[in-house]
């Protein structure tokens, strides 16, 4: 029989598309769409760091490589894909598109946000949810993007994580269909291809799948086709990993010098986070949302679904979401999991709940219509639907606030998301460009609290000004790093003045940009260091005479770029330069390079044996 124009499936599809269109309109307003093709970069929290990663990827790809020698930070280090956990897709787009890193990143951010409801609609269709349940799940998933921690993560620059969380929904749905039906080679291939795309999008893409699928298999125990399950286990991981080995290998082989163990982000261990987030609180490590309570409330009603298939789906999804939410709160107790920054995963867990919550809303509506429910249960369903309707009005107000520029609390960044560079960022870029030279490096104090206009701007400043920085484009990245009064592996106050001056010479530091009170108190007492200017909390210090880039011999650094350092006027039987040595470096013309250790740095520096007056150090 042909489906009518008003069939439940068609109505559900049209309703889902209407929700998607409204989401797109809100996104176009909050972004806003008019900024998409302007030269104005998106500079908020992690976004400048990712654009720096994209710029390095573009430079490396010009030579056909994924990793190379980056001279702009930490006195030279191996950079590229090994320091790029979550910006691989925008880096690829920057390589393929002619727009430049800033514009390409905005395209990626907008596209990732636009795709979110589409992933929920895909999951609904693959799961063959009832019309009302599917529409409710789509609406709840879209609301979760706007009025939960997911919107904070998205606007904070963790765009790929949010996109991967949404992409995991239809992946879970397709995996469930695959293991509960006879073996189908085409589905195995689709799962492998999807997994192969999800891994470079974000390394945490598999985690929601790994947590929820065991619970779904348990809930569907009698429906599982064991041959299909075994085929999935045998083929999908290999199909997902194989196309990604070309970047996984260099990421593992060139692990980098970042000290991830020092990073405090997203690794608090506290079971209380579960209850705080469920009740909508944002405090400490908890990033709750008012929507979360309603998701749990509606999920409980999913237990009343009459369809056995839908009941198993609701129980399995809810069980997997609960396990993931609990893991997010306590997973960092195990060091191997702490590196995943598990606290953020609760947002992915709550996103999984939109499926059972949608089923619960449909169950309420069915009982209100008097299908298979006694009078007391009907009254409970009526009251619950009334509560859900009242809550929807509140969520509508939250949504209106979220897309506004009002000076009120927001989950994510208030509109507009793309705006002019902050006052401090603009001032620093202009001052550095006018008052410094490439003859020495800048020691730049980064900030956990993102003092500089709410963003990690060191990478942006390096690319904009063409100056070398000591430290990293992000906190906790290198031994030769500086953040919030913590310098070269320990608190700045623990350095004696003479020891500190030796470090300034070792790294050829000519200027220091600091912001913390502890740094100001210390630096103001260092002989030979003078305050040059200040802007708000930011203070710039200068040395009377930087020591130069040569530890041994003499010469000049004529230019530097990714994979290449040009030296001129080199003199001496041997020359040691203040750049870190890595295996694979060579010179043009060819002379011998050897590593040499210097007190105060665990990484060796470059020593050139019998150098000519002009040479280039290149990688590889």
N, C-alpha and C positions, 0 to 999 in steps of 0.2 A: 504494500500500500504506500502511495506517495505521501510524503510529509506535507502538511499544509503550511501556509505561510506563518501561521501562529502556533506551530508545533512547539512543545516545550524545549526541544533541543535547539531549534532556531531562535526562539525567544531568548534562551540563555546565551547563545552566541552573540546575538545583537546587543543584549544587555552588557556582556563582557566587553564588547567593542566600544560601547558608549562610555563605560568606565575608563577604558584605555584612552579614548579621545579626550575626556575631561582631564585625566592625568597629564596628557601631552600638553594641553592648554595651560594648566597650572605650571608645568615645568618650563614652558616657553616664557611665561611671565616671570617666574622666580629666577631664571638663569641670568639674564633674559636672552631671548633669541637674537635680539639686535646686536649682541656682543659676540656672536659666534665667529664671525669672519673679520673681527677687528684685530689689531695687533696687541691689544691689552691682554696680558697674561692673567691666569687664574692664580692668585698668590694667597693661599690660605692653608695653614697648618702644613700638611705633607705635600701639597701640590707643587710648590717650587722644587722640592727635592726630586719628585718624579720627573719634572721637566728637565732637571739636570741630568738624570739618568737617560732620558730620551736623547738629549744632546750628545752625550758620550756615545750612545748606541749609533747615532747618525755618523759621528766621526769615525768610529770603528768600522762601520759597514762600508765606508768609502774604500777601505782596504780589504773588505771581504772577511772581517773577523768579528767574533762575539766578545772577545776579551782583549785587552791591550794595556799599555802603560799610560796611566793617567797622571800627569805632572801637576795638576791644579790643586790637589789636596795631599796632605800628609807627606810632603817631600817626595812624592811619587809612589805609586802603588799599582798593582794589577787591578784594573777596574773593568766594568762592563757587565755582562750577564751575571757574573758571580756576585755582584752587589745589587742585583735587580730582582727582588723576589716578586714584586707585584706590579711592575710597569712594563712587562714584556710586550703585551699587546699594544699599548700606546707607543712603545718604542718601535715596534714593527710598522705601525701606521705612519710614524714619523719618517721611517726609511722609505716607505712606499709612496707617501703623499708629498706634494710640493709645497705644503703650507708652512713648514717650520714647526718647531716643538710646541710653542705656545698655542698656536691655533689648532694644531692636531690634538693636543691634550684636551682642549675645550670640546672638540668634536667627540672625542672618546667619552668624556664625562657626560655630555648631553645624550649620546647614544645609549650609554649604559643605563642612565636614568630612564630613558624612554622605553627601553626593552623590558623593564621589570614586570609590569602587569602582563605583558605578552607571555613571559615564562609561566606565570600562574595560570593563564588561560590554557596554555599547552598542557600543563599538568592536569587540569580539570578535564580536558578532553581525553587525554590518554587514560585517566582513571575512570572515565565514563560515569562521572558523578551526576546525580539528578540535577535537573535544571536549577531549582532554587539553591541547592547546596553549592553548585558550581558558581552561580552568581555571587552568593554570599562569600565564598572563598576568594573570588577575584576581588571583591570590594575590600575584604579584610587584608588581603595581601597588598593592595594598593595603599590602604591606610597605613599599613606597617612600614611601607617605604617612606611615608611622609611624617608620621607622628610616633616614631619610636627611635631607638638607638641607631637603626639602619640609616636614617637620614643624617644623623650626626656623622656616622662613619663615611657616608658618601660625600658630604660637603667638607669633611676634614681631609679629604684626599685619599681615603681608603676605598676608592671607587671600585676597584677590581674585586675586593673582598665582598662588597655588597652585591655586585653583579654575579659573582660566583655563587653566593648564597641563593639568589633567585634561580640561577641556572640549574642548581642542584635539585630543585623541586620537580621539573619534568624529567630529569634524569632518574630520580627515585621512582617516579611513576612508570617510566618505560622499563626500568629494571624489574619492578614488581610484575608488570604485564608479561615480561619475558620469562620469569621463573615460574609463573603460574599457568603457562600455556606450553604446548608442545614445542620442542626445539625449532628455532627459526634462525637460520644463518644470517639473514638480512638484519634481524634485530641485534644479534651479537656484533655485527659490523657497525651498526648505528651506535650502540653503546660504546664500542671501542673508539669510534671517531669522536663522539661527544666527549668522552673522557680525555682524548688527545687534545681537544680544544680547551677543555676546562683546566687542565694542569698549567699551561702557560698563562691562562687568565689569572689564576691565583693558586698558590700551592695548597691552600686550605679547601679548595673545591671538593676533594673527596671526603672530607670529614663528616659533613651531615649525612652523606650517603652511607658511610661506614657505620654510623651510629644508628640510623633508622632502619636500614635493611634487615639486620638480625631480628629486630622487633617485628617487622612486617612478615618475615618468614615464619616466626613463631606464631603470629596471629593467623596466618594462612597455612598452617602446617599441613592440613588435609588437602589443600589445593595445589601445593607445590609440585611441579614436575621435576623430579630429582635429576633427570638427565639435563634438563634446561639449566638448573642451578649449577650443576657441575661444569657444563659448558661455559656458563658465565664466569665462574671462578677460574677456569682454565684459560680462557681466551681474552676476556675484556681487560684485565690488568696488563697483559702483554701488548694488546693492541693500543692501549692508552699510553703506555710508556715508550714503546718503540719509536714513534715519530718524534719524541721529545728528547731522545738520548743526545742529540746534537748540542743541546744547551744544558742538559743535566750533567753531562760529563765535565765540561769546564767549570760549572758551578761547584761541583764537588772537588775537582782537582785544584782549582784556585779558590780555596775557601775564603781568602781575604784575611784582613787583620782586624776585623770588627770584633769587639768584645760583647757579644750578645748576652753573656751571663750577667753583665752589669746593668743591662736595661731593666727598669722596673715596670715597663709598660705591660698592662693586660695580664699580669701573672700573680695577682693577689689570691691567697688561699683563704677562703671564708665561706662556709656553707650558708651564712646569713645573707649572702648576695642573692641566693635563690629567692628568699622570702621578700627581700627588699625590692627586687626587680618585679616580682609578681604583683606587688602592691603599688607599683608605679613610682617608687622612690628613685631619685638620682642623688646618690651620696657615696662618697668614697669610690670604690671600684664598681658599685652598682649603677647601671644605666637602665633604669626601669622606664616604663611608659604606662599611662593610664589604660591604653588599649590591652595590655597584657592581662589584666584582671578579667576583662570581657572575653578574651580568647580562652582562658581557662574555664570560665563560666559556661560558655557555649560548648566547649569540648566535653564537659561533664554530660551535657544533654546528648552528645553523640552516642552515649551508652544506650539511649532509648531508641535508636534507629531500628526500624522493623526489618530492613533488609539485612540478612546475615552477611552478605558480601560487603556492604557499606559499614556494618558494625565492625567487622574485622579490619577494614581499612582505617576506621577511626581509632580503634584501640592500638593498632600497630604504629600509626603516625604519632599518636599522643605518647605512647611509651618511648619511642625513639627520641621525641622532642624532650621529654622529661630527663632521660639519661644524658642527653647532650647538654641540657641546661645545668644539671648537677655537675657534670664534668667541667663545664666552664667555670664553675665556682671553686672547685677543689683540684682540678687537673694539674695545676702548677706545683702541687706538692711533690710531684715526681719530676726531677730535673729534665728528663728526656721530653716531657710534655710541656715544660715551662717555656721552652724555646718557641712553642707555637703561639704564645700569648693567648692562652685559652679563654680569658675572661670575655673576649669579644664574641665567642661562639654562642653565647646565650641568645644573641639577636638572631642567629641562624636557627636556633632551636625554636624560638617563638614564631619564626616565619613558617616552620613546619606545621605549627598548630593551626594555621589558617584552614587546612584541609579538614581536620576533625571538627573545628569550630563551625565551618560551613555546614558540615553534616548535622551538627547539633541544632543550628538554626532551622534547617529543613525539618528535623525531627519535631521541634516545637510547633512549627506551622502545621505539620501533619496531625499532631495531636489536637491542636485548636480546631481543626476541621472535623475532629471526632473519629479519626481512623484508628481503631485498635487501642483506644485509651479510655479509661474510666473517668467519671466526673472529677474526682480529686486531681488526677493527673492533668486533665484538660485545664482546670483552674490554674494549676502550677505552670503549665505551658503558656497560658494567657498572660499570667503575671510576668513570666520570664521574657516573653516577647515584648511586653510593654516596657520592661526594664531595658531590653536591648534597643528598643526604639528611642527611649529617653537618652541612653548612652550615645546613640548615633548622633543625636543633636549636639551633645557635648563634643564628640569627636569632630563633628563638622566645624565647631568653633575653633578647636585646636588646629584643624587643617587650614582654616582661613587665617589664623594667626601665623602658621608656619610659612605660608607663601607671602606673607606681608613683610614690610620693612619696619614694622612697629618696634619700639624699644621695649619689648616684653620678652619673657623667657621663651626660647625656641629650642627644639630638639637639635636642629642643624643650624647652619649659618643663615641669618635673616637675609631676605632678598635685598638687593640683587646679589647673586652668588659671585658673579664676575664684576669687579669694580676696580677703580684706579688703585695703583700701588699705594700702600700706606705712607704716611708722612715720614716715618723713620726709614723705611726702605728706600724711598726716593732720595732722602737727604744723604743716606750712606752711599748709594750708588753715585750720586753727583760728587760728593766730597772725595771719595776714593778715586774716582776718575780724574779729578782736577789736582789732587794733592799728593798722590802716590805715584810710584813708577814701577816698572817690572824688575827693577834692580834688587828688590828685596821682597820678602813675603809678609803677609798680614796674619797675625795671630788673632783669630776671631772667636770670641766667647759665644758659643751657641747656648741654647736655653731649653730646658725641659718644658718650661712654662710658656715658650714661644713669645718672649719679650718683644721681639721685633715685629710689631703689627700682627701678632697672632700667627706667625709662620716661621718655618725653618728656611731662612733666606740665604744661607751661605752659598749654596750652589748657584742660586740666581745671581748673586753679586759677583761670583767668580766668572760666570759666563758673560755678564754684562760689562764688567770692567776690564777683563783680561788680566787680572792679577792672580798670583798664586796665594793660596791660603794654607795655613797650618791648622790641622784638625780635619774635620770631615764636613760634608754637606749636611750631616745629620749628627745628632748626639750619639755617643758610645761607638763611634765607627772605627777609630784608630787609636793606637797608643799615643801618637803625636796629636792629641785632641785636647779640647778646652771647652768645658761647659759648666756654667753655674759655679765658678770658683774651684772646679776640679780640673787639674792640669797635668798632662804627661803622667797619668797613672795615679796621682794622689792629690790631696787638697793643696791648693796653691800656697797656703800659709806654712806648709811644711818645708818649703824651699828656702834655703838661706839666700840672701841677696847675691852672693857670688855664684852659688849654684844656679840660680835663676838666670843670671847674666850669661853663664856658660851655655844654657839652653838657647838663649836668644842668638848667640853666635853660631851654635851648632846648626840651627835651622835658618840662619840668615833672616831673622825677623827684623823688619824695619818699623812696623807699626803694630799697635795692639788696639783692638776694638773690644771694650769690656762693658758690661752692664750691671753686674752684681755688686752689692755693697761690700762683700768680702774681697772681691777683686780690687775695687777702688781703694779700700783700706790698705791692701798689700802693695799695689803698684805705685801708690803715691809716695812710698818710702824707698823705691829702688833707685840707686844712683844712676845717672845718665839717661833716665827715662823722664820725659816731659809731657805734661798734658797739652795737647794741641787744640782740642775743641771738644765740645759736648753738645748733645742734643737730647733733652729729656734725661732718661736714665743712661743713655749711651755716651761713653767717654772714649775719645781716641787719644792714645799716647804715641809718641814717636821717639826713636833713638837718634842720638846726635849723629852717629855714623855707623850704619849697618856694616856687617863684617864681610859681605860678599858671598858668592856661591861656591868659592873654592876653599877647601880645607887644606889642600896641598897644591903647590904650584900656583899659577895665576891665569886669568883669562876672563872672558865675558860669556854670559848666556845671551846669545843674539836673539833667540826666539824659542818658544816652546809650544807644542801642540800635542794632542793625543798621539802616542807612539813615536814622538820625535822631539829631541832637544838639540838645538844647534849651538855649538860653541865656537868662539872666535878668539884670536889673539892668545892662544894657549901657550904657556911657557912652562918649562920644567921637565926633568927626566921622567917624572910621573905626576899625575894630577888627580886629586881626590875631590869630587864635587858633592855638594850637599843634596844629593838625590839618592833615594834608596835603590839598592841593587836588587834586581830580580833575575832569575834564570831566564835566558832567552834574549837578553839585551845584546846588541852588537853595535859596531861603529862603521861609519862610512867616511873615509877609507878605513879598511879593516886594521884595527890594532887590538891589543889584548885588554880585556876588562876583567877585573877581579873584585870580589866583595871585600870590604874592610870594615871591621867593627869599630865603633866609636863609643866612648863612655856616655851613658845617658839615653841610649836608644837600643832596643832589642833587635832592630832590623839593620842589616849592614848597609853601607854606602858604596858608591861606585868609585873605583880607582882605575885610572887609565894609565897603562904602561906605555912609555915612549909616545906621547900623543903628538900629532901634527898640529900646526897652528890653527887650522880650521878642520872641524869634524862634526859629524852628526851622530848622536846616539839614538838608535832606532830599535823598535820592537816589532816583530821578533827578528 
